[in-house]
Amino acid sequence: MTDFKYKGVLVTENWPASVRMRGADRPSYERWTATFNDLTTLNANSKREIKAVITATLQQVAA
């Protein structure tokens, strides 16, 4: 699993449990979860998509 912070939000790469088994092939999609400081979570299927969702959410909060 890969964790990183984007604009202060923790982003975690999530894969189905069956994919984490030794020798398993990863599916052609990704699954990302963003966890905000208030423990709100958002999901997306690509790294680009999760970054866009985080940016849009932070802009809505700032407005």
N, CA, C and O atoms as a Tripos MOL2 file, in Angstrom:
@<TRIPOS>MOLECULE
protein
  252   251    63     0     0
PROTEIN
NO_CHARGES

@<TRIPOS>ATOM
      1 N           0.8410   -1.1820    0.0000 N.3       1 MET1
      2 CA          0.0000    0.0000    0.0000 C.3       1 MET1
      3 C           0.8830    1.2410    0.0000 C.2       1 MET1
      4 O           1.9750    1.2610    0.5680 O.2       1 MET1
      5 N           0.3810    2.2460   -0.6410 N.am      2 THR2
      6 CA          1.1040    3.4990   -0.7640 C.3       2 THR2
      7 C           0.3020    4.6020   -0.0920 C.2       2 THR2
      8 O          -0.8690    4.8040   -0.4100 O.2       2 THR2
      9 N           0.9240    5.3100    0.8310 N.am      3 ASP3
     10 CA          0.2990    6.4480    1.4850 C.3       3 ASP3
     11 C           1.1040    7.6940    1.1520 C.2       3 ASP3
     12 O           2.3330    7.6580    1.1100 O.2       3 ASP3
     13 N           0.4010    8.7970    0.9160 N.am      4 PHE4
     14 CA          1.0630   10.0760    0.7430 C.3       4 PHE4
     15 C           0.0990   11.1760    1.1300 C.2       4 PHE4
     16 O          -1.1060   10.9510    1.2320 O.2       4 PHE4
     17 N           0.6330   12.3650    1.3440 N.am      5 LYS5
     18 CA         -0.2070   13.5230    1.6680 C.3       5 LYS5
     19 C          -0.2870   14.4270    0.4530 C.2       5 LYS5
     20 O           0.7140   14.6690   -0.2220 O.2       5 LYS5
     21 N          -1.4890   14.9250    0.1800 N.am      6 TYR6
     22 CA         -1.7130   15.8700   -0.9040 C.3       6 TYR6
     23 C          -2.5280   17.0180   -0.3380 C.2       6 TYR6
     24 O          -3.6720   16.8270    0.0740 O.2       6 TYR6
     25 N          -1.9550   18.1910   -0.3150 N.am      7 LYS7
     26 CA         -2.5970   19.3850    0.2460 C.3       7 LYS7
     27 C          -3.0670   19.1490    1.6800 C.2       7 LYS7
     28 O          -4.1250   19.6340    2.0800 O.2       7 LYS7
     29 N          -2.2790   18.4070    2.4450 N.am      8 GLY8
     30 CA         -2.5850   18.1430    3.8430 C.3       8 GLY8
     31 C          -3.5750   17.0200    4.0900 C.2       8 GLY8
     32 O          -3.9750   16.7860    5.2300 O.2       8 GLY8
     33 N          -3.9740   16.3220    3.0350 N.am      9 VAL9
     34 CA         -4.9450   15.2310    3.1490 C.3       9 VAL9
     35 C          -4.2110   13.9060    2.9450 C.2       9 VAL9
     36 O          -3.4230   13.7740    2.0080 O.2       9 VAL9
     37 N          -4.4610   12.9300    3.8100 N.am     10 LEU10
     38 CA         -3.8410   11.6210    3.6900 C.3      10 LEU10
     39 C          -4.5260   10.8310    2.5840 C.2      10 LEU10
     40 O          -5.7470   10.6760    2.5850 O.2      10 LEU10
     41 N          -3.7310   10.3310    1.6400 N.am     11 VAL11
     42 CA         -4.2570    9.5440    0.5280 C.3      11 VAL11
     43 C          -3.6650    8.1410    0.6250 C.2      11 VAL11
     44 O          -2.4510    7.9730    0.7330 O.2      11 VAL11
     45 N          -4.5350    7.1410    0.5840 N.am     12 THR12
     46 CA         -4.1260    5.7480    0.7050 C.3      12 THR12
     47 C          -4.5580    4.9800   -0.5280 C.2      12 THR12
     48 O          -5.6900    5.1180   -0.9920 O.2      12 THR12
     49 N          -3.6540    4.1720   -1.0540 N.am     13 GLU13
     50 CA         -3.9750    3.3100   -2.1850 C.3      13 GLU13
     51 C          -4.5690    2.0200   -1.6260 C.2      13 GLU13
     52 O          -3.9360    1.3430   -0.8150 O.2      13 GLU13
     53 N          -5.7600    1.6860   -2.0500 N.am     14 ASN14
     54 CA         -6.4470    0.4900   -1.5610 C.3      14 ASN14
     55 C          -6.6570   -0.4930   -2.7080 C.2      14 ASN14
     56 O          -7.1280   -0.1190   -3.7820 O.2      14 ASN14
     57 N          -6.3120   -1.7140   -2.4750 N.am     15 TRP15
     58 CA         -6.5530   -2.7780   -3.4460 C.3      15 TRP15
     59 C          -7.3960   -3.8390   -2.7620 C.2      15 TRP15
     60 O          -7.3300   -3.9820   -1.5410 O.2      15 TRP15
     61 N          -8.1870   -4.5850   -3.5210 N.am     16 PRO16
     62 CA         -8.9670   -5.6760   -2.9070 C.3      16 PRO16
     63 C          -8.0350   -6.6680   -2.2140 C.2      16 PRO16
     64 O          -6.8910   -6.8370   -2.6350 O.2      16 PRO16
     65 N          -8.5090   -7.3170   -1.1690 N.am     17 ALA17
     66 CA         -7.6800   -8.2490   -0.3970 C.3      17 ALA17
     67 C          -7.1310   -9.3700   -1.2730 C.2      17 ALA17
     68 O          -6.0000   -9.8100   -1.0680 O.2      17 ALA17
     69 N          -7.8990   -9.8310   -2.2320 N.am     18 SER18
     70 CA         -7.4470  -10.9320   -3.0880 C.3      18 SER18
     71 C          -6.2340  -10.5350   -3.9220 C.2      18 SER18
     72 O          -5.4360  -11.3960   -4.2950 O.2      18 SER18
     73 N          -6.0870   -9.2690   -4.2150 N.am     19 VAL19
     74 CA         -4.9710   -8.7920   -5.0160 C.3      19 VAL19
     75 C          -3.6910   -8.7390   -4.1930 C.2      19 VAL19
     76 O          -2.5930   -8.8210   -4.7440 O.2      19 VAL19
     77 N          -3.8240   -8.6020   -2.8920 N.am     20 ARG20
     78 CA         -2.6510   -8.5070   -2.0210 C.3      20 ARG20
     79 C          -2.0000   -9.8660   -1.7690 C.2      20 ARG20
     80 O          -0.9180   -9.9370   -1.1850 O.2      20 ARG20
     81 N          -2.6500  -10.9400   -2.2040 N.am     21 MET21
     82 CA         -2.0960  -12.2770   -1.9940 C.3      21 MET21
     83 C          -0.8670  -12.4720   -2.8770 C.2      21 MET21
     84 O          -0.7950  -11.9390   -3.9840 O.2      21 MET21
     85 N           0.0670  -13.2170   -2.3900 N.am     22 ARG22
     86 CA          1.3070  -13.4620   -3.1090 C.3      22 ARG22
     87 C           1.0280  -14.0820   -4.4770 C.2      22 ARG22
     88 O           0.2960  -15.0670   -4.5810 O.2      22 ARG22
     89 N           1.6110  -13.5030   -5.5190 N.am     23 GLY23
     90 CA          1.4680  -14.0230   -6.8730 C.3      23 GLY23
     91 C           0.2400  -13.5380   -7.6160 C.2      23 GLY23
     92 O           0.0590  -13.8830   -8.7840 O.2      23 GLY23
     93 N          -0.6110  -12.7470   -6.9740 N.am     24 ALA24
     94 CA         -1.8300  -12.2680   -7.6240 C.3      24 ALA24
     95 C          -1.5080  -11.0960   -8.5440 C.2      24 ALA24
     96 O          -0.5870  -10.3230   -8.2800 O.2      24 ALA24
     97 N          -2.2640  -10.9750   -9.6120 N.am     25 ASP25
     98 CA         -2.1230   -9.8450  -10.5320 C.3      25 ASP25
     99 C          -3.0330   -8.7230  -10.0620 C.2      25 ASP25
    100 O          -4.1450   -8.9610   -9.5890 O.2      25 ASP25
    101 N          -2.5470   -7.5020  -10.1980 N.am     26 ARG26
    102 CA         -3.3820   -6.3590   -9.8240 C.3      26 ARG26
    103 C          -4.3970   -6.0890  -10.9300 C.2      26 ARG26
    104 O          -4.0940   -6.2830  -12.1070 O.2      26 ARG26
    105 N          -5.5870   -5.6500  -10.5670 N.am     27 PRO27
    106 CA         -6.5860   -5.3280  -11.5950 C.3      27 PRO27
    107 C          -6.1680   -4.0910  -12.3820 C.2      27 PRO27
    108 O          -5.2210   -3.4010  -12.0070 O.2      27 PRO27
    109 N          -6.8680   -3.8180  -13.4600 N.am     28 SER28
    110 CA         -6.5100   -2.6910  -14.3180 C.3      28 SER28
    111 C          -6.9770   -1.3570  -13.7530 C.2      28 SER28
    112 O          -6.7460   -0.3190  -14.3740 O.2      28 SER28
    113 N          -7.6200   -1.3560  -12.6030 N.am     29 TYR29
    114 CA         -8.0590   -0.1090  -11.9710 C.3      29 TYR29
    115 C          -7.3360    0.0810  -10.6430 C.2      29 TYR29
    116 O          -6.8420   -0.8710  -10.0390 O.2      29 TYR29
    117 N          -7.2900    1.3070  -10.2180 N.am     30 GLU30
    118 CA         -6.7190    1.6460   -8.9270 C.3      30 GLU30
    119 C          -7.8520    2.0880   -8.0120 C.2      30 GLU30
    120 O          -8.9380    2.4300   -8.4810 O.2      30 GLU30
    121 N          -7.6070    2.0830   -6.7470 N.am     31 ARG31
    122 CA         -8.6040    2.5540   -5.7840 C.3      31 ARG31
    123 C          -7.8860    3.4070   -4.7600 C.2      31 ARG31
    124 O          -6.9960    2.9250   -4.0590 O.2      31 ARG31
    125 N          -8.2650    4.6690   -4.6660 N.am     32 TRP32
    126 CA         -7.6200    5.6120   -3.7590 C.3      32 TRP32
    127 C          -8.6430    6.1530   -2.7820 C.2      32 TRP32
    128 O          -9.7870    6.4100   -3.1590 O.2      32 TRP32
    129 N          -8.2430    6.3300   -1.5210 N.am     33 THR33
    130 CA         -9.0950    6.9000   -0.4850 C.3      33 THR33
    131 C          -8.3860    8.0940    0.1300 C.2      33 THR33
    132 O          -7.2390    7.9890    0.5650 O.2      33 THR33
    133 N          -9.0730    9.2320    0.1650 N.am     34 ALA34
    134 CA         -8.5540   10.4440    0.8060 C.3      34 ALA34
    135 C          -9.2350   10.5790    2.1570 C.2      34 ALA34
    136 O         -10.4600   10.5130    2.2500 O.2      34 ALA34
    137 N          -8.4320   10.7710    3.2160 N.am     35 THR35
    138 CA         -8.9610   10.9320    4.5630 C.3      35 THR35
    139 C          -8.5900   12.3180    5.0760 C.2      35 THR35
    140 O          -7.4130   12.6280    5.2590 O.2      35 THR35
    141 N          -9.6040   13.1440    5.3040 N.am     36 PHE36
    142 CA         -9.3990   14.5050    5.7860 C.3      36 PHE36
    143 C          -9.2020   14.4910    7.2960 C.2      36 PHE36
    144 O          -9.4250   13.4680    7.9440 O.2      36 PHE36
    145 N          -8.7840   15.6210    7.8580 N.am     37 ASN37
    146 CA         -8.5240   15.7240    9.3020 C.3      37 ASN37
    147 C          -9.7530   15.4150   10.1470 C.2      37 ASN37
    148 O          -9.6240   14.9150   11.2650 O.2      37 ASN37
    149 N         -10.9530   15.7090    9.6240 N.am     38 ASP38
    150 CA        -12.1840   15.4230   10.3790 C.3      38 ASP38
    151 C         -12.6780   13.9890   10.1380 C.2      38 ASP38
    152 O         -13.8090   13.6530   10.4900 O.2      38 ASP38
    153 N         -11.8240   13.1460    9.5360 N.am     39 LEU39
    154 CA        -12.0730   11.7360    9.2340 C.3      39 LEU39
    155 C         -13.1030   11.5100    8.1300 C.2      39 LEU39
    156 O         -13.5770   10.3880    7.9550 O.2      39 LEU39
    157 N         -13.4540   12.5480    7.3900 N.am     40 THR40
    158 CA        -14.2720   12.3990    6.1950 C.3      40 THR40
    159 C         -13.4290   11.6950    5.1450 C.2      40 THR40
    160 O         -12.2450   11.9960    4.9930 O.2      40 THR40
    161 N         -14.0320   10.7580    4.4180 N.am     41 THR41
    162 CA        -13.2880   10.0570    3.3770 C.3      41 THR41
    163 C         -13.9570   10.2420    2.0150 C.2      41 THR41
    164 O         -15.1800   10.3330    1.9100 O.2      41 THR41
    165 N         -13.1330   10.2930    0.9940 N.am     42 LEU42
    166 CA        -13.5840   10.3490   -0.3910 C.3      42 LEU42
    167 C         -12.8200    9.2870   -1.1670 C.2      42 LEU42
    168 O         -11.6670    8.9940   -0.8490 O.2      42 LEU42
    169 N         -13.4520    8.7110   -2.1790 N.am     43 ASN43
    170 CA        -12.8200    7.6620   -2.9670 C.3      43 ASN43
    171 C         -12.7460    8.0550   -4.4300 C.2      43 ASN43
    172 O         -13.5660    8.8290   -4.9240 O.2      43 ASN43
    173 N         -11.7510    7.5100   -5.1160 N.am     44 ALA44
    174 CA        -11.5960    7.7190   -6.5530 C.3      44 ALA44
    175 C         -10.8690    6.5150   -7.1310 C.2      44 ALA44
    176 O         -10.2940    5.7130   -6.3950 O.2      44 ALA44
    177 N         -10.9010    6.3960   -8.4550 N.am     45 ASN45
    178 CA        -10.3100    5.2330   -9.1060 C.3      45 ASN45
    179 C          -8.9470    5.4880   -9.7280 C.2      45 ASN45
    180 O          -8.3560    4.5700  -10.2960 O.2      45 ASN45
    181 N          -8.4350    6.7000   -9.6370 N.am     46 SER46
    182 CA         -7.0870    6.9730  -10.1450 C.3      46 SER46
    183 C          -6.4510    8.0710   -9.3020 C.2      46 SER46
    184 O          -7.1350    8.8080   -8.5910 O.2      46 SER46
    185 N          -5.1380    8.1620   -9.3960 N.am     47 LYS47
    186 CA         -4.4170    9.1740   -8.6250 C.3      47 LYS47
    187 C          -4.8110   10.5750   -9.0980 C.2      47 LYS47
    188 O          -4.9840   11.4750   -8.2770 O.2      47 LYS47
    189 N          -4.9500   10.7630  -10.3870 N.am     48 ARG48
    190 CA         -5.3510   12.0590  -10.9400 C.3      48 ARG48
    191 C          -6.7430   12.4450  -10.4390 C.2      48 ARG48
    192 O          -6.9900   13.6000  -10.0910 O.2      48 ARG48
    193 N          -7.6470   11.4650  -10.4070 N.am     49 GLU49
    194 CA         -9.0180   11.7130   -9.9650 C.3      49 GLU49
    195 C          -9.0750   12.0860   -8.4830 C.2      49 GLU49
    196 O          -9.8160   12.9960   -8.1100 O.2      49 GLU49
    197 N          -8.3070   11.4030   -7.6330 N.am     50 ILE50
    198 CA         -8.3460   11.7130   -6.2010 C.3      50 ILE50
    199 C          -7.7830   13.1000   -5.9340 C.2      50 ILE50
    200 O          -8.2770   13.8090   -5.0580 O.2      50 ILE50
    201 N          -6.7610   13.4940   -6.6750 N.am     51 LYS51
    202 CA         -6.2050   14.8390   -6.5110 C.3      51 LYS51
    203 C          -7.2290   15.8960   -6.9240 C.2      51 LYS51
    204 O          -7.3430   16.9310   -6.2680 O.2      51 LYS51
    205 N          -7.9650   15.6510   -7.9910 N.am     52 ALA52
    206 CA         -8.9950   16.5940   -8.4430 C.3      52 ALA52
    207 C         -10.1250   16.6960   -7.4200 C.2      52 ALA52
    208 O         -10.6340   17.7870   -7.1630 O.2      52 ALA52
    209 N         -10.5170   15.5660   -6.8400 N.am     53 VAL53
    210 CA        -11.5870   15.5540   -5.8310 C.3      53 VAL53
    211 C         -11.1500   16.3190   -4.5860 C.2      53 VAL53
    212 O         -11.9350   17.0750   -4.0140 O.2      53 VAL53
    213 N          -9.8970   16.1260   -4.1640 N.am     54 ILE54
    214 CA         -9.3820   16.8330   -2.9930 C.3      54 ILE54
    215 C          -9.3600   18.3320   -3.2550 C.2      54 ILE54
    216 O          -9.7950   19.1150   -2.4110 O.2      54 ILE54
    217 N          -8.8610   18.7360   -4.4060 N.am     55 THR55
    218 CA         -8.7970   20.1570   -4.7590 C.3      55 THR55
    219 C         -10.1870   20.7760   -4.7800 C.2      55 THR55
    220 O         -10.3920   21.8580   -4.2310 O.2      55 THR55
    221 N         -11.1410   20.1020   -5.4060 N.am     56 ALA56
    222 CA        -12.5160   20.6190   -5.4860 C.3      56 ALA56
    223 C         -13.1380   20.7230   -4.1020 C.2      56 ALA56
    224 O         -13.8140   21.7090   -3.8070 O.2      56 ALA56
    225 N         -12.9260   19.7400   -3.2580 N.am     57 THR57
    226 CA        -13.4850   19.7560   -1.9090 C.3      57 THR57
    227 C         -12.9090   20.8850   -1.0750 C.2      57 THR57
    228 O         -13.6380   21.5790   -0.3660 O.2      57 THR57
    229 N         -11.5980   21.0680   -1.1620 N.am     58 LEU58
    230 CA        -10.9610   22.1520   -0.4060 C.3      58 LEU58
    231 C         -11.4160   23.5230   -0.9090 C.2      58 LEU58
    232 O         -11.5460   24.4490   -0.1080 O.2      58 LEU58
    233 N         -11.6600   23.6770   -2.2050 N.am     59 GLN59
    234 CA        -12.1560   24.9370   -2.7450 C.3      59 GLN59
    235 C         -13.5700   25.2150   -2.2620 C.2      59 GLN59
    236 O         -13.9070   26.3640   -1.9750 O.2      59 GLN59
    237 N         -14.4050   24.1820   -2.1660 N.am     60 GLN60
    238 CA        -15.7740   24.3490   -1.6710 C.3      60 GLN60
    239 C         -15.7620   24.7880   -0.2010 C.2      60 GLN60
    240 O         -16.5420   25.6480    0.2070 O.2      60 GLN60
    241 N         -14.8830   24.1940    0.5680 N.am     61 VAL61
    242 CA        -14.7930   24.5400    1.9930 C.3      61 VAL61
    243 C         -14.3160   25.9710    2.1730 C.2      61 VAL61
    244 O         -14.7840   26.6780    3.0650 O.2      61 VAL61
    245 N         -13.3850   26.3990    1.3270 N.am     62 ALA62
    246 CA        -12.8270   27.7500    1.4310 C.3      62 ALA62
    247 C         -13.8170   28.8210    0.9900 C.2      62 ALA62
    248 O         -13.7020   29.9770    1.3980 O.2      62 ALA62
    249 N         -14.7950   28.4440    0.1540 N.am     63 ALA63
    250 CA        -15.7550   29.4400   -0.3590 C.3      63 ALA63
    251 C         -16.8030   29.8060    0.6420 C.2      63 ALA63
    252 O         -17.6730   30.6280    0.3520 O.2      63 ALA63
@<TRIPOS>BOND
     1     1     2 1
     2     2     3 1
     3     3     4 2
     4     3     5 am
     5     5     6 1
     6     6     7 1
     7     7     8 2
     8     7     9 am
     9     9    10 1
    10    10    11 1
    11    11    12 2
    12    11    13 am
    13    13    14 1
    14    14    15 1
    15    15    16 2
    16    15    17 am
    17    17    18 1
    18    18    19 1
    19    19    20 2
    20    19    21 am
    21    21    22 1
    22    22    23 1
    23    23    24 2
    24    23    25 am
    25    25    26 1
    26    26    27 1
    27    27    28 2
    28    27    29 am
    29    29    30 1
    30    30    31 1
    31    31    32 2
    32    31    33 am
    33    33    34 1
    34    34    35 1
    35    35    36 2
    36    35    37 am
    37    37    38 1
    38    38    39 1
    39    39    40 2
    40    39    41 am
    41    41    42 1
    42    42    43 1
    43    43    44 2
    44    43    45 am
    45    45    46 1
    46    46    47 1
    47    47    48 2
    48    47    49 am
    49    49    50 1
    50    50    51 1
    51    51    52 2
    52    51    53 am
    53    53    54 1
    54    54    55 1
    55    55    56 2
    56    55    57 am
    57    57    58 1
    58    58    59 1
    59    59    60 2
    60    59    61 am
    61    61    62 1
    62    62    63 1
    63    63    64 2
    64    63    65 am
    65    65    66 1
    66    66    67 1
    67    67    68 2
    68    67    69 am
    69    69    70 1
    70    70    71 1
    71    71    72 2
    72    71    73 am
    73    73    74 1
    74    74    75 1
    75    75    76 2
    76    75    77 am
    77    77    78 1
    78    78    79 1
    79    79    80 2
    80    79    81 am
    81    81    82 1
    82    82    83 1
    83    83    84 2
    84    83    85 am
    85    85    86 1
    86    86    87 1
    87    87    88 2
    88    87    89 am
    89    89    90 1
    90    90    91 1
    91    91    92 2
    92    91    93 am
    93    93    94 1
    94    94    95 1
    95    95    96 2
    96    95    97 am
    97    97    98 1
    98    98    99 1
    99    99   100 2
   100    99   101 am
   101   101   102 1
   102   102   103 1
   103   103   104 2
   104   103   105 am
   105   105   106 1
   106   106   107 1
   107   107   108 2
   108   107   109 am
   109   109   110 1
   110   110   111 1
   111   111   112 2
   112   111   113 am
   113   113   114 1
   114   114   115 1
   115   115   116 2
   116   115   117 am
   117   117   118 1
   118   118   119 1
   119   119   120 2
   120   119   121 am
   121   121   122 1
   122   122   123 1
   123   123   124 2
   124   123   125 am
   125   125   126 1
   126   126   127 1
   127   127   128 2
   128   127   129 am
   129   129   130 1
   130   130   131 1
   131   131   132 2
   132   131   133 am
   133   133   134 1
   134   134   135 1
   135   135   136 2
   136   135   137 am
   137   137   138 1
   138   138   139 1
   139   139   140 2
   140   139   141 am
   141   141   142 1
   142   142   143 1
   143   143   144 2
   144   143   145 am
   145   145   146 1
   146   146   147 1
   147   147   148 2
   148   147   149 am
   149   149   150 1
   150   150   151 1
   151   151   152 2
   152   151   153 am
   153   153   154 1
   154   154   155 1
   155   155   156 2
   156   155   157 am
   157   157   158 1
   158   158   159 1
   159   159   160 2
   160   159   161 am
   161   161   162 1
   162   162   163 1
   163   163   164 2
   164   163   165 am
   165   165   166 1
   166   166   167 1
   167   167   168 2
   168   167   169 am
   169   169   170 1
   170   170   171 1
   171   171   172 2
   172   171   173 am
   173   173   174 1
   174   174   175 1
   175   175   176 2
   176   175   177 am
   177   177   178 1
   178   178   179 1
   179   179   180 2
   180   179   181 am
   181   181   182 1
   182   182   183 1
   183   183   184 2
   184   183   185 am
   185   185   186 1
   186   186   187 1
   187   187   188 2
   188   187   189 am
   189   189   190 1
   190   190   191 1
   191   191   192 2
   192   191   193 am
   193   193   194 1
   194   194   195 1
   195   195   196 2
   196   195   197 am
   197   197   198 1
   198   198   199 1
   199   199   200 2
   200   199   201 am
   201   201   202 1
   202   202   203 1
   203   203   204 2
   204   203   205 am
   205   205   206 1
   206   206   207 1
   207   207   208 2
   208   207   209 am
   209   209   210 1
   210   210   211 1
   211   211   212 2
   212   211   213 am
   213   213   214 1
   214   214   215 1
   215   215   216 2
   216   215   217 am
   217   217   218 1
   218   218   219 1
   219   219   220 2
   220   219   221 am
   221   221   222 1
   222   222   223 1
   223   223   224 2
   224   223   225 am
   225   225   226 1
   226   226   227 1
   227   227   228 2
   228   227   229 am
   229   229   230 1
   230   230   231 1
   231   231   232 2
   232   231   233 am
   233   233   234 1
   234   234   235 1
   235   235   236 2
   236   235   237 am
   237   237   238 1
   238   238   239 1
   239   239   240 2
   240   239   241 am
   241   241   242 1
   242   242   243 1
   243   243   244 2
   244   243   245 am
   245   245   246 1
   246   246   247 1
   247   247   248 2
   248   247   249 am
   249   249   250 1
   250   250   251 1
   251   251   252 2
@<TRIPOS>SUBSTRUCTURE
     1 MET1         2 RESIDUE 1 A MET
     2 THR2         6 RESIDUE 1 A THR
     3 ASP3        10 RESIDUE 1 A ASP
     4 PHE4        14 RESIDUE 1 A PHE
     5 LYS5        18 RESIDUE 1 A LYS
     6 TYR6        22 RESIDUE 1 A TYR
     7 LYS7        26 RESIDUE 1 A LYS
     8 GLY8        30 RESIDUE 1 A GLY
     9 VAL9        34 RESIDUE 1 A VAL
    10 LEU10       38 RESIDUE 1 A LEU
    11 VAL11       42 RESIDUE 1 A VAL
    12 THR12       46 RESIDUE 1 A THR
    13 GLU13       50 RESIDUE 1 A GLU
    14 ASN14       54 RESIDUE 1 A ASN
    15 TRP15       58 RESIDUE 1 A TRP
    16 PRO16       62 RESIDUE 1 A PRO
    17 ALA17       66 RESIDUE 1 A ALA
    18 SER18       70 RESIDUE 1 A SER
    19 VAL19       74 RESIDUE 1 A VAL
    20 ARG20       78 RESIDUE 1 A ARG
    21 MET21       82 RESIDUE 1 A MET
    22 ARG22       86 RESIDUE 1 A ARG
    23 GLY23       90 RESIDUE 1 A GLY
    24 ALA24       94 RESIDUE 1 A ALA
    25 ASP25       98 RESIDUE 1 A ASP
    26 ARG26      102 RESIDUE 1 A ARG
    27 PRO27      106 RESIDUE 1 A PRO
    28 SER28      110 RESIDUE 1 A SER
    29 TYR29      114 RESIDUE 1 A TYR
    30 GLU30      118 RESIDUE 1 A GLU
    31 ARG31      122 RESIDUE 1 A ARG
    32 TRP32      126 RESIDUE 1 A TRP
    33 THR33      130 RESIDUE 1 A THR
    34 ALA34      134 RESIDUE 1 A ALA
    35 THR35      138 RESIDUE 1 A THR
    36 PHE36      142 RESIDUE 1 A PHE
    37 ASN37      146 RESIDUE 1 A ASN
    38 ASP38      150 RESIDUE 1 A ASP
    39 LEU39      154 RESIDUE 1 A LEU
    40 THR40      158 RESIDUE 1 A THR
    41 THR41      162 RESIDUE 1 A THR
    42 LEU42      166 RESIDUE 1 A LEU
    43 ASN43      170 RESIDUE 1 A ASN
    44 ALA44      174 RESIDUE 1 A ALA
    45 ASN45      178 RESIDUE 1 A ASN
    46 SER46      182 RESIDUE 1 A SER
    47 LYS47      186 RESIDUE 1 A LYS
    48 ARG48      190 RESIDUE 1 A ARG
    49 GLU49      194 RESIDUE 1 A GLU
    50 ILE50      198 RESIDUE 1 A ILE
    51 LYS51      202 RESIDUE 1 A LYS
    52 ALA52      206 RESIDUE 1 A ALA
    53 VAL53      210 RESIDUE 1 A VAL
    54 ILE54      214 RESIDUE 1 A ILE
    55 THR55      218 RESIDUE 1 A THR
    56 ALA56      222 RESIDUE 1 A ALA
    57 THR57      226 RESIDUE 1 A THR
    58 LEU58      230 RESIDUE 1 A LEU
    59 GLN59      234 RESIDUE 1 A GLN
    60 GLN60      238 RESIDUE 1 A GLN
    61 VAL61      242 RESIDUE 1 A VAL
    62 ALA62      246 RESIDUE 1 A ALA
    63 ALA63      250 RESIDUE 1 A ALA
